[in-house]
Structures are given as structure tokens and as C-alpha cells.
Amino acid sequence: MLTKRVISCLDVRDGKLAKSIKFVDTKDIGDPVERARKYYQEGLDELVFYDITASSDRRDIMIDVVSEVASQVFIPFSVGGGLRTVEDCSRVLLAGAEKVNVNSAAVKNPGLISEASRAFGAQAVVLSMDVLRVGPGPEIPSGYEIVINGGRTPMGIDAVAWARRGEDLGAGELVVNSIDADGTREGYEITLTRMIADAVRIPVIASGGGGTPGHMFEVLTEGRADAALIASMLHYGEYTIAEIKSYLSNRGLPIRKAGMPVT
């Protein structure tokens, strides 16, 4: 069995670490660079940074934050938010990120996925999907719809169909973020995650709703996710990375050990 990954999501708004519930009631909670370094020191596997208002505000990408993180953190990290062109993606990668996350711009222009994949390789291109449960219908047979612009704009696109298309276009990974579960700490959207994991061959990262190590175990097993994204669990100090990894490992999941040395 391949090693399961523990990944932390750091949402950034105006250069500050932020957290919301179901994409609303967003609060600033700290310094993203400082927090990234802390999680790296504690043995986190990967980081994901999202500039959560870059797309909706039509702002430029946060290159200064990317460069500062790259100078202090030595685990893989990806960056999303405000990436509209291959040139935008290139700037992020040159600033030190290992991967780019494309979301709203890719829905509007699916060719961005294939162009970025050709330019940088599929391993560097992550398709992030913000998904809302709407119930099955003619246009949305899975019952889950793609929403863009930070949860503001429903697109009438079926999430499973979009996941398959993203893979065909050259995405190397998928982040499946449930808007319904986001920030609730009540557990991941298992049905959605499993549905998409079964539909594609590339790794699926579950996002939204993680509140306990038990929730993570559930989505990594029943949900068939390759990695679990967490935020509140770490940001508010409820669990350490060592505690999370010990819990998962003791239940038989292959997990990279926590506690890597600080460089």
C-alpha cells in the first residue's frame, strides 16, 4: 500500500493566515509563513497554500509569500489562487513551489490544465475542486456540483465528470474540497471523496471537515483518499502532527514518521 499523506491547508487573505466555515465567516488567525515553518519542523508531509480571494478579487498571485515559504520550509508545497495562465504558474514554481493548484481559472478555461501539464509535467499540476452537494439531477447526475470563485458561483458542472476531465487533460492530482463540510470539523464528505477516487486513477486529496484523527482514518480508508487535508485541527492547536500520525499508523495505515530534523 502506498504511503498516505498528511497535508495542511493554509488559506491566505491579504498576506495573513485565515480560516472560514463553509467558505464564509472568514477570520485572520496568524502568519502563514511562521505557521508553515512550525508544521514543517513537526514533520508534516506537505503544505497547500490558497490565496482565497485572489480569483474573486481578480488580484495577482502572492509571490512574496511563496518565496518566503520556500526559503524556510523544505517539504513539498503547492500554491493556488489567482493562477490564470501558464505564466502565472511558472512564476509560482520559479519562486519555489513544487506544484500549482488550479481551480476557478481551469473551470473557465480547461486548456490551462493541459498547457500547464505539458509545460511543467503532470506531477506539478493539481486540480482543486470546490464542490457543493445539490442532489442528483439531469445536469448533475452525481448530486455534486462544481462551484468557483471561492464558493460564490455554481457552474452547473458535475463534480465526477469534471474530475475525469481534469485527469484526461493532464492533472496529476485532485484536491476534492467539500463546501458543505468545510470548517465544520464534523468529518469529511466520504461519499463524494469515494465517488471521485473510484472514478479516476490519479491521487485524490480529501479536503473539508477534518476535526479528529478518526475522521482522517475514515476518509483514507472508507473514502479511498490518498491524502487528507487538515486545517483547524492544527491551526487551533487541538492536535499535533505527531499525535495524528501515531493514531493513523497504530491503525495500520502506512504513514511517514513525524519529527524530521530542522535544517
Backbone as CSV, one residue per row, in Angstrom:
resi,resn,N_x,N_y,N_z,CA_x,CA_y,CA_z,C_x,C_y,C_z
1,MET,0.847,-1.194,0.000,0.000,0.000,0.000,0.884,1.246,0.000
2,LEU,0.544,2.224,-0.828,1.307,3.460,-0.875,1.119,4.249,0.420
3,THR,2.140,5.007,0.777,2.085,5.820,1.983,0.986,6.879,1.866
4,LYS,0.195,6.996,2.911,-0.826,8.038,2.979,-0.184,9.330,3.479
5,ARG,-0.640,10.458,2.943,-0.034,11.738,3.286,-0.936,12.581,4.181
6,VAL,-0.292,13.301,5.087,-0.969,14.294,5.920,-0.537,15.666,5.414
7,ILE,-1.503,16.449,4.962,-1.236,17.740,4.323,-2.021,18.815,5.056
8,SER,-1.394,19.947,5.310,-2.123,21.053,5.911,-2.425,22.117,4.866
9,CYS,-3.632,22.626,4.936,-4.062,23.716,4.058,-3.953,25.029,4.820
10,LEU,-3.256,25.979,4.215,-3.151,27.312,4.789,-3.823,28.297,3.835
11,ASP,-4.998,28.761,4.223,-5.702,29.775,3.444,-5.119,31.141,3.774
12,VAL,-4.821,31.912,2.738,-4.191,33.219,2.928,-5.103,34.310,2.362
13,ARG,-5.309,35.334,3.157,-6.085,36.504,2.723,-5.305,37.749,3.105
14,ASP,-4.952,38.554,2.095,-4.175,39.776,2.334,-2.903,39.488,3.127
15,GLY,-2.245,38.364,2.799,-0.976,38.022,3.424,-1.075,37.398,4.796
16,LYS,-2.289,37.173,5.304,-2.473,36.599,6.641,-3.169,35.248,6.548
17,LEU,-2.815,34.358,7.487,-3.488,33.069,7.584,-4.934,33.298,7.998
18,ALA,-5.863,32.654,7.286,-7.283,32.862,7.547,-7.993,31.524,7.654
19,LYS,-9.165,31.518,8.276,-9.975,30.305,8.365,-11.431,30.686,8.286
20,SER,-12.196,29.855,7.559,-13.620,30.115,7.398,-14.405,28.848,7.705
21,ILE,-15.711,28.979,7.722,-16.622,27.841,7.849,-17.573,27.880,6.665
22,LYS,-17.544,26.806,5.866,-18.358,26.712,4.651,-18.141,27.916,3.738
23,PHE,-16.875,28.383,3.692,-16.444,29.468,2.818,-16.958,30.838,3.237
24,VAL,-17.521,30.977,4.441,-17.966,32.281,4.931,-17.427,32.466,6.350
25,ASP,-17.693,33.649,6.947,-17.254,33.967,8.306,-15.744,33.784,8.439
26,THR,-14.995,34.355,7.500,-13.547,34.201,7.467,-12.879,35.106,8.498
27,LYS,-11.940,34.514,9.272,-11.214,35.261,10.294,-9.711,35.102,10.083
28,ASP,-8.947,36.169,10.351,-7.491,36.101,10.319,-7.001,35.451,11.607
29,ILE,-6.060,34.481,11.473,-5.628,33.741,12.664,-4.114,33.649,12.805
30,GLY,-3.343,34.363,11.956,-1.910,34.299,12.168,-1.087,34.580,10.928
31,ASP,0.193,34.229,11.026,1.177,34.445,9.967,1.375,33.130,9.211
32,PRO,1.076,33.079,7.909,1.169,31.810,7.184,2.587,31.258,7.088
33,VAL,3.577,32.127,6.972,4.960,31.656,6.849,5.429,31.053,8.174
34,GLU,5.140,31.734,9.252,5.504,31.231,10.576,4.845,29.881,10.850
35,ARG,3.577,29.776,10.497,2.850,28.522,10.729,3.385,27.406,9.832
36,ALA,3.720,27.732,8.601,4.269,26.725,7.686,5.573,26.156,8.225
37,ARG,6.433,27.035,8.723,7.708,26.565,9.275,7.483,25.662,10.482
38,LYS,6.546,26.015,11.341,6.231,25.205,12.524,5.792,23.799,12.105
39,TYR,4.892,23.725,11.128,4.389,22.416,10.703,5.482,21.594,10.031
40,TYR,6.343,22.259,9.280,7.488,21.568,8.678,8.380,20.966,9.761
41,GLN,8.677,21.737,10.782,9.533,21.264,11.867,8.912,20.078,12.598
42,GLU,7.596,20.034,12.640,6.915,18.972,13.381,6.696,17.706,12.553
43,GLY,7.073,17.742,11.255,7.024,16.523,10.474,5.848,16.372,9.531
44,LEU,5.215,17.485,9.163,4.140,17.421,8.174,4.686,16.950,6.826
45,ASP,3.849,16.272,6.035,4.298,15.753,4.745,4.308,16.822,3.655
46,GLU,3.246,17.615,3.589,3.133,18.624,2.535,2.290,19.791,3.027
47,LEU,2.372,20.899,2.285,1.563,22.083,2.550,0.844,22.511,1.284
48,VAL,-0.331,23.085,1.466,-1.068,23.698,0.366,-1.433,25.111,0.786
49,PHE,-1.076,26.075,-0.050,-1.444,27.464,0.193,-2.499,27.892,-0.817
50,TYR,-3.565,28.515,-0.312,-4.579,29.085,-1.192,-4.740,30.571,-0.880
51,ASP,-4.583,31.405,-1.891,-4.974,32.810,-1.756,-6.473,32.843,-2.023
52,ILE,-7.256,32.918,-0.954,-8.685,32.612,-1.071,-9.512,33.711,-1.724
53,THR,-8.941,34.898,-1.922,-9.711,35.954,-2.583,-9.064,36.434,-3.873
54,ALA,-7.966,35.805,-4.285,-7.280,36.275,-5.498,-8.158,36.133,-6.732
55,SER,-8.869,35.005,-6.858,-9.704,34.806,-8.042,-10.907,35.735,-8.037
56,SER,-11.618,35.788,-6.901,-12.830,36.617,-6.850,-12.503,38.101,-6.946
57,ASP,-11.348,38.517,-6.394,-10.942,39.928,-6.450,-10.130,40.261,-7.691
58,ARG,-9.848,39.223,-8.508,-9.033,39.377,-9.715,-7.680,40.029,-9.404
59,ARG,-7.058,39.546,-8.295,-5.766,40.064,-7.894,-4.639,39.177,-8.411
60,ASP,-3.423,39.685,-8.322,-2.239,38.927,-8.692,-1.939,37.889,-7.612
61,ILE,-1.065,36.946,-7.944,-0.708,35.876,-7.026,0.293,36.376,-5.979
62,MET,0.371,35.647,-4.843,1.139,36.085,-3.676,2.587,35.592,-3.754
63,ILE,3.337,36.098,-4.718,4.700,35.636,-4.945,5.593,35.881,-3.732
64,ASP,5.390,36.978,-3.026,6.230,37.267,-1.865,6.086,36.201,-0.789
65,VAL,4.857,35.749,-0.553,4.630,34.686,0.432,5.261,33.380,-0.039
66,VAL,5.118,33.062,-1.313,5.690,31.831,-1.868,7.205,31.817,-1.687
67,SER,7.852,32.903,-2.011,9.313,32.978,-1.900,9.775,32.834,-0.458
68,GLU,9.052,33.469,0.460,9.444,33.398,1.862,9.272,31.988,2.409
69,VAL,8.176,31.328,2.043,7.964,29.943,2.476,9.067,29.047,1.924
70,ALA,9.398,29.209,0.644,10.405,28.358,0.009,11.771,28.501,0.672
71,SER,12.050,29.640,1.262,13.340,29.862,1.907,13.421,29.243,3.293
72,GLN,12.268,28.850,3.856,12.247,28.373,5.244,11.683,26.969,5.416
73,VAL,11.013,26.456,4.407,10.312,25.177,4.531,10.820,24.229,3.458
74,PHE,11.166,23.004,3.863,11.810,22.083,2.933,11.034,20.774,2.798
75,ILE,9.735,20.927,2.642,8.846,19.843,2.237,8.053,20.354,1.036
76,PRO,7.474,19.456,0.250,6.715,19.924,-0.918,5.565,20.839,-0.517
77,PHE,5.358,21.885,-1.312,4.165,22.702,-1.114,3.639,23.173,-2.456
78,SER,2.337,23.343,-2.481,1.661,23.809,-3.694,0.960,25.120,-3.383
79,VAL,0.651,25.850,-4.453,0.056,27.178,-4.311,-1.109,27.316,-5.282
80,GLY,-2.208,27.870,-4.805,-3.361,28.133,-5.653,-3.968,29.482,-5.342
81,GLY,-4.811,29.941,-6.240,-5.463,31.236,-6.072,-4.867,32.264,-7.003
82,GLY,-5.637,32.721,-7.947,-5.167,33.756,-8.867,-4.298,33.255,-9.998
83,LEU,-4.211,31.939,-10.200,-3.415,31.381,-11.296,-4.304,31.255,-12.532
84,ARG,-4.087,32.161,-13.487,-4.966,32.221,-14.656,-4.282,31.782,-15.937
85,THR,-2.947,31.783,-15.940,-2.200,31.476,-17.153,-1.015,30.580,-16.825
86,VAL,-0.406,29.997,-17.859,0.810,29.213,-17.666,1.917,30.105,-17.115
87,GLU,1.938,31.363,-17.511,2.943,32.294,-16.998,2.779,32.494,-15.494
88,ASP,1.538,32.608,-15.016,1.300,32.701,-13.576,1.850,31.464,-12.863
89,CYS,1.568,30.299,-13.431,2.048,29.045,-12.840,3.572,29.016,-12.801
90,SER,4.190,29.469,-13.868,5.641,29.476,-13.942,6.243,30.359,-12.857
91,ARG,5.648,31.499,-12.613,6.157,32.406,-11.580,6.116,31.747,-10.199
92,VAL,5.049,31.030,-9.922,4.921,30.351,-8.629,5.981,29.261,-8.485
93,LEU,6.187,28.479,-9.526,7.171,27.401,-9.473,8.591,27.961,-9.372
94,LEU,8.864,29.021,-10.102,10.189,29.636,-10.027,10.444,30.262,-8.661
95,ALA,9.379,30.647,-7.972,9.526,31.222,-6.630,9.778,30.158,-5.570
96,GLY,9.618,28.877,-5.944,9.976,27.811,-5.014,8.931,26.770,-4.727
97,ALA,7.702,26.932,-5.233,6.672,25.905,-5.025,6.963,24.686,-5.891
98,GLU,6.561,23.508,-5.405,6.720,22.278,-6.196,5.540,22.040,-7.129
99,LYS,4.369,22.564,-6.759,3.156,22.300,-7.526,2.305,23.558,-7.584
100,VAL,1.453,23.608,-8.602,0.453,24.666,-8.691,-0.928,24.039,-8.577
101,ASN,-1.817,24.758,-7.899,-3.215,24.362,-7.794,-4.045,25.265,-8.690
102,VAL,-4.726,24.695,-9.647,-5.626,25.486,-10.481,-7.057,25.107,-10.149
103,ASN,-7.933,26.107,-10.158,-9.304,25.860,-9.729,-10.261,26.645,-10.622
104,SER,-10.631,27.849,-10.219,-11.624,28.630,-10.963,-11.198,28.874,-12.401
105,ALA,-9.942,29.253,-12.597,-9.472,29.554,-13.957,-9.515,28.325,-14.846
106,ALA,-9.289,27.140,-14.258,-9.320,25.910,-15.045,-10.743,25.546,-15.458
107,VAL,-11.712,25.857,-14.604,-13.114,25.609,-14.978,-13.499,26.510,-16.147
108,LYS,-13.069,27.765,-16.092,-13.379,28.708,-17.170,-12.595,28.403,-18.441
109,ASN,-11.369,27.895,-18.278,-10.500,27.611,-19.408,-9.798,26.269,-19.169
110,PRO,-10.456,25.148,-19.460,-9.862,23.835,-19.194,-8.516,23.619,-19.872
111,GLY,-8.253,24.356,-20.959,-6.967,24.230,-21.626,-5.802,24.610,-20.744
112,LEU,-6.057,25.376,-19.672,-4.989,25.736,-18.744,-4.356,24.488,-18.133
113,ILE,-5.175,23.471,-17.858,-4.651,22.233,-17.262,-3.677,21.555,-18.216
114,SER,-4.096,21.374,-19.451,-3.238,20.684,-20.421,-1.993,21.501,-20.748
115,GLU,-2.132,22.818,-20.850,-0.977,23.667,-21.133,0.039,23.598,-19.999
116,ALA,-0.438,23.669,-18.763,0.467,23.601,-17.616,1.102,22.223,-17.496
117,SER,0.320,21.185,-17.777,0.852,19.827,-17.699,1.960,19.601,-18.728
118,ARG,1.759,20.117,-19.927,2.796,19.998,-20.961,4.046,20.799,-20.583
119,ALA,3.838,21.950,-19.982,4.963,22.828,-19.665,5.774,22.350,-18.469
120,PHE,5.091,21.820,-17.447,5.777,21.527,-16.187,5.718,20.062,-15.771
121,GLY,4.920,19.261,-16.464,4.721,17.868,-16.085,3.486,17.705,-15.227
122,ALA,2.795,16.575,-15.384,1.560,16.342,-14.642,1.782,16.363,-13.135
123,GLN,2.969,15.937,-12.688,3.238,15.873,-11.244,3.217,17.255,-10.593
124,ALA,3.330,18.309,-11.392,3.350,19.669,-10.852,2.003,20.365,-10.948
125,VAL,0.991,19.683,-11.482,-0.313,20.318,-11.716,-1.388,19.625,-10.884
126,VAL,-1.973,20.377,-9.962,-3.038,19.874,-9.101,-4.333,20.590,-9.478
127,LEU,-5.372,19.815,-9.729,-6.692,20.401,-9.978,-7.471,20.399,-8.672
128,SER,-7.766,21.595,-8.166,-8.582,21.741,-6.967,-10.038,21.932,-7.373
129,MET,-10.911,21.271,-6.652,-12.342,21.305,-6.957,-13.116,21.702,-5.709
130,ASP,-13.851,22.800,-5.778,-14.764,23.175,-4.703,-16.137,22.643,-5.077
131,VAL,-16.684,21.804,-4.193,-17.852,21.004,-4.563,-18.980,21.213,-3.559
132,LEU,-20.192,21.402,-4.091,-21.380,21.595,-3.266,-22.375,20.468,-3.530
133,ARG,-22.938,19.915,-2.472,-23.962,18.870,-2.616,-25.292,19.517,-2.998
134,VAL,-25.846,19.110,-4.139,-27.088,19.705,-4.634,-28.175,18.670,-4.894
135,GLY,-27.831,17.392,-4.834,-28.788,16.336,-5.156,-28.745,15.988,-6.631
136,PRO,-28.970,14.725,-6.971,-28.883,14.289,-8.374,-29.916,14.973,-9.257
137,GLY,-29.519,15.247,-10.500,-30.410,15.830,-11.489,-29.867,15.566,-12.875
138,PRO,-30.567,15.994,-13.904,-30.121,15.728,-15.280,-28.722,16.250,-15.582
139,GLU,-28.405,17.466,-15.122,-27.088,18.036,-15.383,-26.046,17.595,-14.363
140,ILE,-26.511,17.202,-13.177,-25.606,16.842,-12.080,-25.960,15.433,-11.595
141,PRO,-25.671,14.411,-12.383,-26.097,13.052,-12.008,-25.485,12.554,-10.705
142,SER,-24.296,13.014,-10.356,-23.679,12.556,-9.116,-24.306,13.200,-7.887
143,GLY,-24.978,14.342,-8.085,-25.524,15.096,-6.967,-24.560,16.101,-6.372
144,TYR,-23.379,16.265,-7.000,-22.367,17.182,-6.503,-21.941,18.114,-7.628
145,GLU,-21.997,19.436,-7.346,-21.758,20.448,-8.379,-20.468,21.220,-8.118
146,ILE,-19.780,21.571,-9.193,-18.587,22.411,-9.111,-19.008,23.871,-8.903
147,VAL,-18.344,24.523,-7.927,-18.579,25.938,-7.619,-17.233,26.650,-7.663
148,ILE,-17.198,27.830,-8.227,-15.928,28.554,-8.351,-15.982,29.896,-7.616
149,ASN,-14.867,30.640,-7.737,-14.746,31.967,-7.126,-14.989,31.928,-5.619
150,GLY,-14.277,30.995,-4.953,-14.377,30.912,-3.501,-15.749,30.530,-3.004
151,GLY,-16.432,29.654,-3.745,-17.743,29.179,-3.331,-18.887,30.089,-3.702
152,ARG,-18.633,31.084,-4.549,-19.654,32.084,-4.867,-20.469,31.773,-6.121
153,THR,-19.897,30.989,-7.054,-20.520,30.859,-8.368,-20.715,29.391,-8.758
154,PRO,-21.950,28.870,-8.672,-22.203,27.494,-9.138,-22.123,27.428,-10.653
155,MET,-21.576,26.321,-11.174,-21.264,26.246,-12.595,-22.124,25.253,-13.382
156,GLY,-22.990,24.496,-12.716,-23.795,23.523,-13.438,-22.969,22.381,-14.013
157,ILE,-21.801,22.107,-13.406,-20.902,21.044,-13.874,-20.868,19.936,-12.827
158,ASP,-21.034,18.714,-13.264,-20.992,17.573,-12.363,-19.560,17.336,-11.873
159,ALA,-19.399,17.151,-10.568,-18.061,17.036,-9.985,-17.317,15.798,-10.477
160,VAL,-17.994,14.674,-10.595,-17.314,13.454,-11.039,-16.879,13.595,-12.498
161,ALA,-17.748,14.165,-13.316,-17.395,14.372,-14.724,-16.208,15.325,-14.845
162,TRP,-16.177,16.366,-14.007,-15.068,17.317,-14.049,-13.763,16.663,-13.570
163,ALA,-13.851,15.805,-12.575,-12.655,15.094,-12.110,-12.065,14.234,-13.221
164,ARG,-12.918,13.511,-13.921,-12.443,12.670,-15.024,-11.825,13.533,-16.130
165,ARG,-12.479,14.654,-16.429,-11.951,15.501,-17.491,-10.610,16.107,-17.079
166,GLY,-10.495,16.510,-15.828,-9.240,17.056,-15.341,-8.103,16.058,-15.471
167,GLU,-8.379,14.810,-15.145,-7.363,13.767,-15.314,-6.990,13.613,-16.785
168,ASP,-7.990,13.580,-17.653,-7.723,13.427,-19.092,-6.902,14.593,-19.642
169,LEU,-7.106,15.779,-19.082,-6.389,16.963,-19.560,-4.950,17.036,-19.049
170,GLY,-4.620,16.219,-18.044,-3.234,16.180,-17.600,-2.960,16.543,-16.161
171,ALA,-4.002,16.706,-15.344,-3.764,16.959,-13.920,-3.124,15.731,-13.283
172,GLY,-2.186,15.960,-12.367,-1.515,14.853,-11.710,-2.120,14.470,-10.380
173,GLU,-2.931,15.363,-9.804,-3.608,15.122,-8.529,-4.903,15.911,-8.503
174,LEU,-5.807,15.506,-7.630,-7.050,16.233,-7.400,-7.168,16.569,-5.920
175,VAL,-7.555,17.802,-5.618,-7.998,18.159,-4.275,-9.510,18.303,-4.333
176,VAL,-10.195,17.493,-3.552,-11.662,17.496,-3.549,-12.123,18.147,-2.256
177,ASN,-12.558,19.402,-2.355,-12.947,20.173,-1.182,-14.456,20.294,-1.094
178,SER,-15.017,19.712,-0.057,-16.459,19.791,0.163,-16.816,21.108,0.836
179,ILE,-17.591,21.932,0.151,-18.052,23.193,0.737,-18.962,22.916,1.929
180,ASP,-19.777,21.863,1.838,-20.704,21.528,2.920,-19.980,21.164,4.210
181,ALA,-18.810,20.534,4.083,-18.066,20.101,5.268,-17.019,21.101,5.713
182,ASP,-16.661,22.054,4.853,-15.537,22.953,5.103,-15.632,23.662,6.453
183,GLY,-14.594,23.496,7.270,-14.503,24.201,8.541,-15.420,23.705,9.636
184,THR,-16.246,22.690,9.361,-17.207,22.227,10.371,-16.564,21.343,11.426
185,ARG,-15.461,20.678,11.053,-14.770,19.727,11.937,-15.674,18.568,12.340
186,GLU,-16.639,18.236,11.466,-17.576,17.148,11.745,-17.323,15.920,10.878
187,GLY,-16.234,15.926,10.128,-15.906,14.787,9.282,-15.950,15.140,7.813
188,TYR,-15.167,14.410,7.034,-15.087,14.633,5.598,-16.350,14.137,4.891
189,GLU,-16.530,14.576,3.676,-17.635,14.106,2.832,-17.197,12.791,2.186
190,ILE,-17.474,11.697,2.878,-16.963,10.383,2.476,-17.542,9.949,1.135
191,THR,-18.833,10.144,0.944,-19.473,9.700,-0.300,-18.860,10.387,-1.506
192,LEU,-18.705,11.704,-1.416,-18.107,12.475,-2.504,-16.677,12.016,-2.776
193,THR,-15.880,11.887,-1.726,-14.474,11.519,-1.895,-14.346,10.150,-2.544
194,ARG,-15.113,9.182,-2.060,-15.043,7.822,-2.610,-15.520,7.794,-4.052
195,MET,-16.544,8.545,-4.353,-17.083,8.588,-5.703,-16.016,9.064,-6.696
196,ILE,-15.284,10.103,-6.313,-14.265,10.633,-7.216,-13.032,9.739,-7.237
197,ALA,-12.635,9.209,-6.088,-11.479,8.300,-6.049,-11.712,7.077,-6.928
198,ASP,-12.944,6.602,-6.975,-13.266,5.444,-7.808,-13.321,5.789,-9.294
199,ALA,-13.480,7.078,-9.596,-13.666,7.494,-10.996,-12.363,7.825,-11.704
200,VAL,-11.269,8.037,-10.942,-10.001,8.455,-11.548,-8.874,7.537,-11.109
201,ARG,-7.731,7.669,-11.792,-6.546,6.862,-11.460,-5.477,7.680,-10.740
202,ILE,-5.604,8.992,-10.739,-4.609,9.849,-10.097,-4.942,10.019,-8.614
203,PRO,-3.959,10.434,-7.801,-4.212,10.600,-6.367,-5.305,11.630,-6.075
204,VAL,-6.087,11.327,-5.040,-7.164,12.203,-4.588,-6.874,12.646,-3.159
205,ILE,-6.910,13.959,-2.945,-6.692,14.548,-1.628,-8.040,15.027,-1.106
206,ALA,-8.464,14.485,0.034,-9.744,14.862,0.635,-9.579,16.138,1.428
207,SER,-10.530,17.052,1.280,-10.452,18.340,1.960,-11.826,18.768,2.453
208,GLY,-11.837,19.348,3.653,-13.076,19.894,4.198,-13.696,19.000,5.244
209,GLY,-13.681,19.430,6.517,-14.412,18.723,7.558,-13.583,17.962,8.561
210,GLY,-12.259,17.859,8.344,-11.440,17.095,9.275,-11.414,17.736,10.655
211,GLY,-11.842,16.981,11.678,-11.846,17.506,13.034,-11.115,16.637,14.028
212,THR,-10.909,15.351,13.680,-10.221,14.410,14.552,-9.384,13.462,13.703
213,PRO,-8.382,12.805,14.310,-7.658,11.778,13.569,-8.573,10.661,13.078
214,GLY,-9.646,10.400,13.807,-10.605,9.399,13.370,-11.270,9.760,12.054
215,HIS,-11.576,11.039,11.878,-12.132,11.497,10.599,-11.143,11.239,9.462
216,MET,-9.866,11.486,9.744,-8.842,11.266,8.724,-8.732,9.794,8.366
217,PHE,-8.738,8.945,9.381,-8.673,7.498,9.130,-9.849,7.056,8.261
218,GLU,-11.022,7.596,8.558,-12.217,7.223,7.801,-12.100,7.604,6.331
219,VAL,-11.633,8.813,6.041,-11.574,9.244,4.639,-10.430,8.562,3.891
220,LEU,-9.371,8.187,4.614,-8.255,7.497,3.981,-8.539,6.016,3.733
221,THR,-9.541,5.488,4.406,-9.907,4.080,4.229,-11.242,3.981,3.489
222,GLU,-12.326,4.325,4.151,-13.648,4.243,3.502,-13.757,5.193,2.317
223,GLY,-13.171,6.375,2.431,-13.238,7.349,1.349,-12.228,7.112,0.244
224,ARG,-11.275,6.203,0.488,-10.264,5.806,-0.504,-9.384,6.965,-0.961
225,ALA,-9.236,7.968,-0.113,-8.363,9.092,-0.447,-6.904,8.687,-0.277
226,ASP,-6.040,9.344,-1.032,-4.599,9.122,-0.921,-3.960,10.029,0.122
227,ALA,-4.632,11.126,0.437,-4.129,12.072,1.427,-5.308,12.798,2.042
228,ALA,-5.094,13.292,3.264,-6.129,14.069,3.947,-5.587,15.454,4.235
229,LEU,-6.360,16.452,3.844,-6.007,17.847,4.084,-6.628,18.281,5.406
230,ILE,-5.836,18.932,6.249,-6.351,19.399,7.532,-5.980,20.867,7.716
231,ALA,-6.782,21.537,8.519,-6.523,22.958,8.797,-6.807,23.250,10.261
232,SER,-8.071,23.323,10.644,-8.450,23.714,12.004,-7.802,22.844,13.070
233,MET,-7.682,21.552,12.807,-7.103,20.626,13.773,-5.718,21.079,14.221
234,LEU,-4.947,21.613,13.270,-3.603,22.099,13.585,-3.609,23.566,13.975
235,HIS,-4.347,24.371,13.215,-4.300,25.819,13.412,-4.692,26.228,14.835
236,TYR,-5.646,25.497,15.428,-6.118,25.858,16.762,-5.468,25.018,17.859
237,GLY,-4.450,24.239,17.507,-3.670,23.505,18.495,-4.369,22.326,19.132
238,GLU,-5.382,21.798,18.467,-6.132,20.695,19.057,-5.371,19.364,18.992
239,TYR,-4.559,19.215,17.957,-3.743,18.007,17.800,-2.375,18.414,17.272
240,THR,-1.373,17.604,17.597,-0.059,17.779,16.984,0.060,16.822,15.803
241,ILE,1.006,17.102,14.932,1.231,16.218,13.786,1.675,14.845,14.268
242,ALA,2.496,14.807,15.310,2.941,13.524,15.853,1.763,12.702,16.366
243,GLU,0.828,13.336,17.046,-0.349,12.622,17.556,-1.191,12.064,16.415
244,ILE,-1.370,12.875,15.388,-2.169,12.447,14.238,-1.512,11.252,13.543
245,LYS,-0.220,11.370,13.284,0.476,10.301,12.569,0.538,9.022,13.401
246,SER,0.712,9.155,14.708,0.726,7.986,15.578,-0.627,7.274,15.549
247,TYR,-1.699,8.040,15.601,-3.044,7.458,15.551,-3.250,6.660,14.260
248,LEU,-2.901,7.267,13.141,-3.111,6.612,11.851,-2.211,5.387,11.699
249,SER,-0.967,5.518,12.111,-0.020,4.405,11.998,-0.427,3.234,12.876
250,ASN,-0.889,3.517,14.087,-1.295,2.457,15.009,-2.514,1.696,14.523
251,ARG,-3.222,2.270,13.565,-4.383,1.589,12.983,-4.063,0.964,11.630
252,GLY,-2.799,0.847,11.345,-2.361,0.061,10.197,-2.136,0.809,8.908
253,LEU,-2.280,2.137,8.927,-2.040,2.888,7.703,-0.547,3.164,7.530
254,PRO,-0.025,3.051,6.329,1.379,3.386,6.087,1.549,4.911,6.083
255,ILE,2.261,5.425,7.071,2.411,6.860,7.298,3.886,7.186,7.475
256,ARG,4.336,8.270,6.874,5.708,8.735,7.114,5.833,9.208,8.550
257,LYS,6.940,8.879,9.180,7.116,9.231,10.582,7.243,10.748,10.749
258,ALA,6.711,11.236,11.855,6.827,12.666,12.192,8.175,12.915,12.843
259,GLY,8.515,14.203,12.967,9.699,14.574,13.714,10.960,14.660,12.887
260,MET,10.882,15.124,11.636,12.086,15.297,10.830,12.961,16.392,11.444
261,PRO,14.277,16.282,11.287,15.153,17.295,11.867,14.994,18.640,11.189
262,VAL,15.188,19.706,11.948,15.107,21.068,11.423,16.429,21.404,10.731
263,THR,16.365,21.992,9.531,17.582,22.395,8.853,17.850,23.864,9.111
